[in-house]
């Protein structure tokens, strides 16, 4: 599980926008803050899946302190809040399946 920080933008008479500074091209929006954050979870998962399918690894997320120390990020944020969006590890099919020893499978077939 990783947490990527995102910048939440809201201009007057506009939707709420969310961008991930560590993930170029990953963004989200919504009519409300709650909707934008919910959409950000989906956008992050889709971005991660697309990167994995393309054979690329996601960069490690920077800490809030590291992001805020970056002058370019502070300028982009212009006082906007940051929110941490958690990216859960993708489920593994083998981990979901309970393995039954061969002997027990044979016993159950009797």
C-alpha positions, -999 to +999 in steps of 0.1 A: +000+000+000+013+034-010-001+069-004+003+096-031-003+132-022-025+152-045-032+189-048-069+199-045-078+230-067-111+249-066-115+280-086-147+301-083-175+288-105-156+256-114-154+220-105-129+207-079-098+195-096-071+171-082-036+165-096-009+141-084+025+159-086+044+126-085+023+111-114+023+132-145-010+130-163-029+115-134-058+139-124-094+139-113-123+162-108-158+164-093-185+188-086-178+186-048-147+180-028-161+145-018-168+136-054-134+148-065-116+128-038-137+096-046-128+101-083-092+106-074-091+071-059-104+057-091-080+078-113-051+066-092-060+029-096-066+033-133-033+051-138-014+024-118-031-004-138-022+013-171+014+018-160+016-019-150+001-031-182+027-010-201+055-026-182+063+006-162+067+009-125+051+037-105+076+061-089+077+059-051+055+085-036+072+115-020+064+124+016+043+155+023+075+172+036+094+164+005+066+177-018+061+208+002+099+215+002+097+215-036+094+252-047+077+242-080+050+222-062+044+250-037+040+274-066+015+250-083-005+245-051-007+283-044-021+275-009-044+248-021-048+218+003-031+185-002-048+152+003-033+117+007-048+091-017-040+055-008-032+031-035-038-005-023-018-032-038-036-050-066-052-083-055-034-114-066-056-142-079-034-169-062-036-151-028-074-151-030-077-188-036-074-211-007-052-240-016-065-274-006-039-302-003-043-329-030-050-356-003-079-336+011-093-330-024-093-368-030-109-375+003-137-350-005-144-367-038-153-400-021 
